[in-house]
Amino acid sequence: MVILANLAKLRELDPERILPNHGDPEVISDGGYSSDLIDATAQYIQILERCRTEPNLRELPLREMIGGSLDAGSLHYFAPYEEVHQANLSSLLR
């Protein structure tokens, strides 16, 4: 999968901080995300892929789906991403 390959390339750059062009403005203005964001994003993509064959995962709210990354501090919950998550699921399941 191209996105996972691109995340692996980004990981190789060993960034200290990540300043995405979207996300929680408070986190971004406070210096951005740690490089843990890369692995957290890859984990999210892998779980999304599992939604194709594991319908029960499709019903999980985003907060539950990324709970491990939230607990680890790799991600910060940002409510507007619930809508993005639903769009991701819809695109995946077309």
C-alpha positions as CSV (number, residue, x, y, z in Angstrom):
1,M,0.0,0.0,0.0
2,V,1.5,3.3,-1.1
3,I,0.6,5.3,2.0
4,L,2.3,2.8,4.3
5,A,5.4,2.9,2.0
6,N,5.4,6.7,2.2
7,L,5.1,6.6,6.0
8,A,8.1,4.2,6.1
9,K,10.1,6.7,4.0
10,L,9.1,9.5,6.4
11,R,10.1,7.4,9.4
12,E,13.6,7.0,7.8
13,L,14.0,10.7,7.9
14,D,13.8,10.5,11.7
15,P,12.0,13.8,12.2
16,E,12.1,15.3,15.6
17,R,8.6,17.0,15.2
18,I,5.9,16.9,12.6
19,L,3.9,19.9,11.7
20,P,1.0,18.7,9.5
21,N,-1.0,21.1,7.4
22,H,-4.1,19.9,9.3
23,G,-5.0,18.7,12.7
24,D,-5.5,20.2,16.1
25,P,-4.3,23.8,15.9
26,E,-3.3,23.8,19.5
27,V,-1.0,20.9,19.1
28,I,0.5,22.3,15.9
29,S,1.0,25.8,17.5
30,D,2.7,24.1,20.5
31,G,5.4,22.6,18.3
32,G,3.6,19.9,16.5
33,Y,3.4,16.2,16.9
34,S,6.3,13.8,17.9
35,S,7.5,11.4,15.3
36,D,5.3,8.8,17.0
37,L,2.6,10.3,14.7
38,I,4.1,8.3,11.9
39,D,3.6,4.9,13.5
40,A,0.2,5.9,14.9
41,T,-0.9,6.9,11.4
42,A,0.3,3.6,10.0
43,Q,-1.6,1.7,12.7
44,Y,-4.8,3.6,11.9
45,I,-4.4,2.7,8.2
46,Q,-3.8,-0.9,9.0
47,I,-7.0,-1.0,11.2
48,L,-8.9,0.7,8.4
49,E,-7.7,-2.0,6.0
50,R,-9.0,-4.7,8.5
51,C,-12.4,-3.0,8.2
52,R,-12.8,-4.6,4.8
53,T,-12.9,-8.1,6.3
54,E,-13.9,-7.4,9.9
55,P,-17.3,-5.5,9.8
56,N,-17.4,-5.1,13.6
57,L,-14.5,-2.6,13.3
58,R,-16.5,-0.4,11.1
59,E,-18.8,0.5,14.0
60,L,-16.0,1.7,16.3
61,P,-15.9,5.4,16.9
62,L,-12.6,6.9,16.0
63,R,-11.6,7.5,19.7
64,E,-11.9,3.7,20.3
65,M,-10.1,2.7,17.0
66,I,-7.1,4.8,17.9
67,G,-7.3,4.3,21.6
68,G,-3.9,2.8,21.9
69,S,-2.2,5.7,20.2
70,L,-4.2,8.2,22.4
71,D,-3.2,6.3,25.6
72,A,0.4,6.3,24.5
73,G,0.3,10.1,23.7
74,S,1.2,9.6,20.1
75,L,-2.1,11.2,19.0
76,H,-4.3,13.9,20.5
77,Y,-8.0,13.4,20.0
78,F,-9.5,16.0,17.7
79,A,-13.3,15.7,17.4
80,P,-13.5,17.1,13.8
81,Y,-11.6,14.0,12.7
82,E,-14.7,11.8,13.4
83,E,-16.1,13.1,10.2
84,V,-12.9,12.5,8.3
85,H,-12.8,9.0,9.8
86,Q,-16.3,8.3,8.4
87,A,-15.2,9.6,5.0
88,N,-12.2,7.3,5.1
89,L,-14.4,4.3,5.9
90,S,-16.8,5.2,3.1
91,S,-14.0,5.5,0.6
92,L,-12.5,2.2,1.7
93,L,-15.7,0.3,1.5
94,R,-16.7,1.5,-2.0
